Amino acid sequence: MRDETRRRLDQKLFYDRLKWIGAGMAAAGCVAGGFWLTGLDANVETRRVAGVVENVGPLVGAKSIAIEEGLAVDVKLADGRVAHVMALKKTDPHVGDHVEVAEHIHGTGRTTFSWK
């Protein structure tokens, strides 16, 4: 084999290895980023927020137990936002009731609400 042909072949093999190494590093970076975001979203700050019940309706869910025991409640918060929460029927919420809901602020900035 001529030297120039061998040099080109070695160069081609080297670039192929670099492509595989680069793809592996990119995949590892994506996995590490996913773990980082998952850990960040698990960091939660909880606050109590006052509001007034605006609407009470049936809970739409996939499980029959949730439909039987839950209600979908819309709460107008003191700062003007509307929180959609699930409450048990035994708490008996009514439109106009003053309630407190828990606001959960996740590390990624996502905000969720739950019935107190």
N, C-alpha and C positions, 0 to 999 in steps of 0.2 A: 504494500500500500504506500502510495506517495505521501510525503510529509504534508503537503497542502491538504490532501484529502483527509488525512488523519486529524489534522488541526481543525478542519471544518466539522468533522464528526464529533470530536471532543467538545468543540464549542456548542454544537447542537445538543449534545447530551447534557452539558452543563446548564444550558438555558432551560431544558426540560425539567431538570432537578430543581432549579430555582422556581419554576412555575409551581411545582408540587409543594415546595416548601412555603411559598407565598400563599397558596390556597389553604394549606394547613394552618398557617399563622392567622389568616383571616377568619377561618372557622373557629379557632381557639379564642380569638378576640370577640367574636359574636357570642360565644358561649359565656365568656367571662362578663361581657356587658349584660347579658340576660340575668346572670346571677347577681350582678351589682344592682340592676333595676328591681329585681325581686326583693332583695334585702332592703333597698331604699323604700319600697312600697310597704314593707312590713313595719316600718317605723311610723307609728300612728300617734297623733296628739288628739285628745278628746276634750271637747268643751260642751257645756250645757248652754242651749240657746232657747230663749222663750219665744212663743208664737201662739197663734190662734188657729184652731182647726177650721179649714175652709171647706173640705169635702170629705165624705166618708163613703166608700163603695166596696163592692166585693173584690177580693183578692184574686187576681188572675195568675194561676200558677200551674205547674206541671203535675204536682202531687195533690191527690185528693185531700190529704190531711191538712195541707196548707190552705186549701180552698175552704174547708169546713171550719177551721179554727182562726183564720186570719181575715183582716180587713185592710184595704188600701186607703191610707189617710193622707190628705194633702194639708200641710201646715204652712201658713203664711208667717214667716219669721219676722222679728222686730225690725230687722234691717232691710226688709222688702223682698227677700228671696223666698222661693217656695220650695219646701222640702217634701219629697214623696217618701213616705215611710210605711212599713208594715206594722200593724198592731194586732194583738190578740183580741178576739171578740169579747173576752171576759173583762178587758179594760174599759169597754163600753164608751168609746169616744163619740161625742156629738158635735155638730157644727156650732161654732162659736165658743167652744171650751178653750180656756187658756191652759196651755200645756208647755212642757219643756221637752225638747228632743236633744239627743246627743249628736253633735257634729264631729265627725272623724276626719281629720286632715292628715292624709298620708304623706310620706316623704317625697313622693313624686309630684305632689300638688293636687292629686285627686281628692275630692271631697265626697263623703258619703254621710248619710243620716240614719239614725236608728231611734226607735221609740224608747223613751226613758224607762 
